[in-house]
């Protein structure tokens, strides 16, 4: 279990309690963190320093003043808090009671709002870059996911394999992941689906792939998985739903959009491969 110094329930509560104890520069870091909590603390020291308009050493001092031994333990506490509180169905049940209008109207409205806000906030440049990478025949594509998002990872793989070669799913098996890292090159594209509750397994795997020069592409939620630190492309969507469980409706829709765009980009080559596959199945 990740401990928060002083026995506070959250890093937010800890930072607010110590606001008066910080120097002016450290207080800027605290305000930058609290203004975009907890996302601001889940990127890099340099990113948080830029948000606060201070130097990287100031961020390190801020984290130390909070009682953490360094930036990694500080981030682990944020991730633990995000997973245990914001991402826990048990914590959300009381707040997600069905209203009098009923489940169907309520979930319909929730999904419509989720899709609208997700697509409105989706960075088109990042989307275009991901489509370009997945459409490039010179790239080997590897895909992985988490406990539930693995379903989306497999969905993407099955469709991409119909219109291009060099696409493979990576399982949670340790040997499979080690082999994937060893075989990866700078021409490899790694697409990882990681939504709250984030996993250390996928974070370590993504870091190892990035260290090999792989282009890491992250499909995540609006709080941003810690994998965003090593990702070259990040596509965030909303996951809040009317139920106690996070929803992959928007994530599925964006994945569908990626598939549609890659199919369009592949053009005649994609059609030719699909025809060959269908002919061989008859």
C-alpha positions as CSV (number, residue, x, y, z in Angstrom):
1,X,0.0,0.0,0.0
2,X,1.2,3.5,-0.9
3,X,1.5,5.7,2.2
4,X,0.8,9.5,2.1
5,X,3.0,11.4,4.5
6,X,1.2,12.7,7.6
7,X,-1.6,10.2,7.3
8,X,-3.6,12.4,4.9
9,X,-6.3,10.8,2.8
10,X,-5.0,12.4,-0.4
11,X,-2.0,14.2,-1.8
12,X,-4.4,17.1,-2.5
13,X,-5.3,17.4,1.2
14,X,-1.6,17.2,2.1
15,X,-0.6,19.9,-0.3
16,X,-3.4,22.2,0.8
17,X,-2.5,21.7,4.5
18,X,1.1,22.7,3.8
19,X,0.4,25.7,1.5
20,X,1.5,28.3,4.1
21,X,4.7,26.4,4.8
22,X,5.9,26.5,1.2
23,X,8.2,29.2,-0.3
24,X,6.7,31.3,-3.1
25,X,8.2,29.1,-5.8
26,X,7.0,25.9,-4.1
27,X,3.5,27.4,-3.7
28,X,3.4,28.0,-7.5
29,X,4.0,24.3,-7.9
30,X,1.3,23.4,-5.4
31,X,-1.2,25.7,-7.2
32,X,-0.3,24.2,-10.6
33,X,-0.9,20.7,-9.2
34,X,-4.2,21.6,-7.5
35,X,-5.5,23.5,-10.6
36,X,-5.2,20.3,-12.7
37,X,-5.3,17.6,-10.1
38,X,-4.1,14.9,-10.3
39,X,-3.1,15.0,-14.0
40,X,-0.5,17.7,-13.5
41,X,1.5,15.4,-11.2
42,X,1.3,12.4,-13.4
43,X,3.6,13.7,-16.2
44,X,7.2,14.7,-15.7
45,X,9.1,16.9,-13.3
46,X,9.8,19.2,-16.3
47,X,6.2,19.4,-17.3
48,X,5.0,20.2,-13.8
49,X,7.8,22.8,-13.5
50,X,6.6,24.4,-16.8
51,X,3.0,24.5,-15.5
52,X,4.1,26.3,-12.4
53,X,6.6,28.6,-14.1
54,X,9.4,27.4,-11.9
55,X,12.6,25.3,-12.3
56,X,12.7,21.5,-12.1
57,X,14.7,21.5,-8.8
58,X,11.9,23.6,-7.3
59,X,9.5,20.8,-8.1
60,X,11.8,18.2,-6.5
61,X,12.0,20.4,-3.4
62,X,8.2,20.8,-3.3
63,X,7.8,17.0,-3.4
64,X,10.4,16.6,-0.7
65,X,8.6,19.2,1.5
66,X,5.5,17.2,1.2
67,X,7.3,14.3,2.8
68,X,8.1,12.1,-0.2
69,X,11.6,10.7,-0.8
70,X,11.4,11.7,-4.5
71,X,9.2,12.3,-7.5
72,X,8.5,8.5,-8.2
73,X,7.0,7.9,-4.7
74,X,5.0,11.1,-5.1
75,X,3.5,9.8,-8.4
76,X,2.9,6.4,-7.0
77,X,0.8,8.0,-4.3
78,X,-1.2,9.9,-6.9
79,X,-1.8,6.8,-9.0
80,X,-2.8,4.8,-5.9
81,X,-5.3,7.6,-4.9
82,X,-6.7,7.7,-8.5
83,X,-7.1,3.9,-8.6
84,X,-8.4,3.5,-5.1
85,X,-10.8,6.5,-5.0
86,X,-11.8,7.8,-8.4
87,X,-11.6,4.5,-10.2
88,X,-13.1,2.2,-7.6
89,X,-16.7,1.1,-8.3
90,X,-17.3,0.7,-4.6
91,X,-16.4,4.4,-4.0
92,X,-18.8,5.5,-6.8
93,X,-21.9,3.4,-6.0
94,X,-23.4,6.0,-3.6
95,X,-22.9,8.8,-6.0
96,X,-24.2,6.9,-9.0
97,X,-27.7,6.0,-8.0
98,X,-30.1,5.8,-10.9
99,X,-32.4,8.8,-11.0
100,X,-36.2,8.6,-11.3
101,X,-36.1,8.9,-15.1
102,X,-34.7,5.3,-15.3
103,X,-31.6,3.6,-16.5
104,X,-32.1,3.8,-20.2
105,X,-32.7,7.6,-20.5
106,X,-29.9,8.3,-18.0
107,X,-27.3,6.1,-19.6
108,X,-28.2,7.4,-23.1
109,X,-27.7,11.0,-21.9
110,X,-24.5,10.0,-20.1
111,X,-23.0,8.3,-23.2
112,X,-24.0,11.1,-25.5
113,X,-22.3,13.7,-23.3
114,X,-19.3,11.4,-23.0
115,X,-18.9,11.0,-26.7
116,X,-19.5,14.7,-27.4
117,X,-16.9,15.9,-24.9
118,X,-14.4,13.2,-25.9
119,X,-14.5,14.1,-29.6
120,X,-14.5,17.8,-28.9
121,X,-11.3,17.5,-26.8
122,X,-9.6,14.9,-29.0
123,X,-6.4,16.4,-30.4
124,X,-6.7,16.0,-34.2
125,X,-3.0,16.3,-34.7
126,X,-2.4,13.3,-32.4
127,X,-5.2,11.4,-34.1
128,X,-3.7,12.0,-37.5
129,X,-0.2,11.0,-36.3
130,X,-1.5,7.7,-34.9
131,X,-3.4,7.0,-38.1
132,X,-0.2,7.7,-40.2
133,X,1.9,5.4,-38.0
134,X,-0.6,2.5,-38.2
135,X,-1.0,3.0,-42.0
136,X,2.8,2.8,-42.7
137,X,3.6,-0.6,-44.1
138,X,7.2,-0.1,-42.9
139,X,6.1,-0.2,-39.3
140,X,5.6,-3.3,-37.1
141,X,2.6,-2.8,-34.9
142,X,2.3,-4.2,-31.4
143,X,-0.7,-3.7,-29.2
144,X,-1.5,-4.3,-25.5
145,X,-4.2,-3.4,-22.9
146,X,-5.2,-3.7,-19.3
147,X,-7.8,-5.8,-17.5
148,X,-10.8,-4.4,-19.4
149,X,-9.1,-2.3,-22.1
150,X,-7.5,-5.5,-23.4
151,X,-10.8,-6.1,-25.2
152,X,-10.3,-2.9,-27.2
153,X,-6.7,-3.8,-27.9
154,X,-7.8,-7.1,-29.4
155,X,-10.5,-5.4,-31.3
156,X,-8.0,-3.0,-32.9
157,X,-5.6,-5.8,-33.8
158,X,-8.3,-8.0,-35.4
159,X,-9.4,-5.1,-37.7
160,X,-5.9,-3.9,-38.5
161,X,-4.8,-7.4,-39.5
162,X,-7.6,-7.4,-42.2
163,X,-6.0,-4.4,-44.0
164,X,-2.3,-4.7,-43.3
165,X,0.4,-7.1,-42.2
166,X,2.8,-6.9,-39.2
167,X,0.2,-6.5,-36.5
168,X,0.3,-8.5,-33.3
169,X,-1.3,-8.6,-29.9
170,X,1.0,-8.8,-26.8
171,X,-0.4,-10.8,-23.9
172,X,0.3,-10.3,-20.2
173,X,2.6,-13.3,-20.3
174,X,6.0,-12.3,-19.0
175,X,7.9,-14.2,-21.7
176,X,5.8,-12.8,-24.4
177,X,6.4,-9.3,-23.2
178,X,10.2,-9.8,-22.8
179,X,10.4,-11.2,-26.3
180,X,8.5,-8.3,-27.7
181,X,10.9,-5.8,-26.0
182,X,13.9,-7.7,-27.3
183,X,12.6,-7.9,-30.9
184,X,11.4,-4.2,-30.9
185,X,13.2,-1.7,-33.1
186,X,12.9,2.0,-33.9
187,X,10.4,1.1,-36.6
188,X,8.1,-0.6,-34.1
189,X,4.9,1.2,-33.1
190,X,3.4,0.2,-29.7
191,X,-0.2,1.0,-29.0
192,X,-1.2,0.6,-25.4
193,X,-4.7,1.0,-23.9
194,X,-4.5,2.1,-20.3
195,X,-7.4,3.6,-18.4
196,X,-7.9,4.1,-14.7
197,X,-7.2,1.9,-12.7
198,X,-3.7,2.1,-14.2
199,X,-1.3,-0.9,-14.0
200,X,2.4,-0.8,-13.1
201,X,2.8,-3.8,-15.5
202,X,1.8,-1.7,-18.5
203,X,3.9,1.3,-17.3
204,X,7.1,-0.8,-17.0
205,X,6.4,-2.5,-20.4
206,X,5.9,0.9,-22.1
207,X,9.1,2.3,-20.5
208,X,11.0,-0.7,-21.8
209,X,9.6,-0.3,-25.3
210,X,10.4,3.4,-25.3
211,X,14.0,2.6,-24.2
212,X,14.3,0.5,-27.3
213,X,13.4,3.5,-29.5
214,X,9.8,2.3,-30.1
215,X,7.1,4.9,-30.8
216,X,4.7,4.5,-27.9
217,X,1.1,5.5,-28.6
218,X,-1.3,5.8,-25.6
219,X,-5.1,5.4,-25.6
220,X,-6.1,6.6,-22.2
221,X,-8.6,8.6,-20.1
222,X,-8.8,12.4,-19.5
223,X,-6.7,12.0,-16.3
224,X,-3.9,10.5,-18.4
225,X,-2.1,7.3,-17.6
226,X,1.5,7.7,-16.3
227,X,2.5,6.1,-19.6
228,X,1.9,9.6,-21.1
229,X,5.5,10.4,-19.8
230,X,7.0,8.1,-22.5
231,X,4.3,8.2,-25.2
232,X,4.8,10.1,-28.5
233,X,1.1,10.1,-29.2
234,X,-1.7,10.4,-26.6
235,X,-5.5,10.1,-27.3
236,X,-7.5,10.8,-24.1
237,X,-11.3,10.2,-23.8
238,X,-13.9,10.5,-21.0
239,X,-14.7,7.4,-19.0
240,X,-17.2,8.7,-16.5
241,X,-20.6,7.0,-16.8
242,X,-24.0,6.8,-15.1
243,X,-23.0,3.5,-13.4
244,X,-20.4,2.8,-10.7
245,X,-18.1,1.4,-13.5
246,X,-16.0,3.4,-15.9
247,X,-17.2,3.2,-19.4
248,X,-15.3,2.3,-22.6
249,X,-18.0,3.7,-24.9
250,X,-16.0,6.7,-25.9
251,X,-12.8,4.7,-26.1
252,X,-14.5,2.2,-28.3
253,X,-15.8,4.9,-30.6
254,X,-12.4,6.5,-31.0
255,X,-10.9,3.1,-31.7
256,X,-13.5,2.7,-34.4
257,X,-12.6,6.1,-35.8
258,X,-8.9,5.1,-35.9
259,X,-9.8,1.9,-37.8
260,X,-11.9,3.8,-40.3
261,X,-9.2,6.3,-40.9
262,X,-6.5,3.6,-41.3
263,X,-8.7,1.7,-43.8
264,X,-9.2,4.9,-45.8
265,X,-5.5,5.7,-45.7
266,X,-4.6,2.1,-46.8
267,X,-6.9,2.4,-49.8
268,X,-6.4,-0.1,-52.6
269,X,-3.7,-1.9,-50.7
270,X,-6.1,-2.5,-47.8
271,X,-8.9,-3.7,-50.1
272,X,-6.5,-6.1,-51.9
273,X,-5.4,-7.7,-48.6
274,X,-9.0,-8.0,-47.4
275,X,-10.0,-9.7,-50.7
276,X,-7.2,-12.1,-50.4
277,X,-8.2,-13.0,-46.8
278,X,-11.8,-13.5,-47.8
279,X,-10.9,-15.6,-50.8
280,X,-8.8,-17.9,-48.6
281,X,-11.6,-18.4,-46.1
282,X,-14.1,-19.7,-48.7
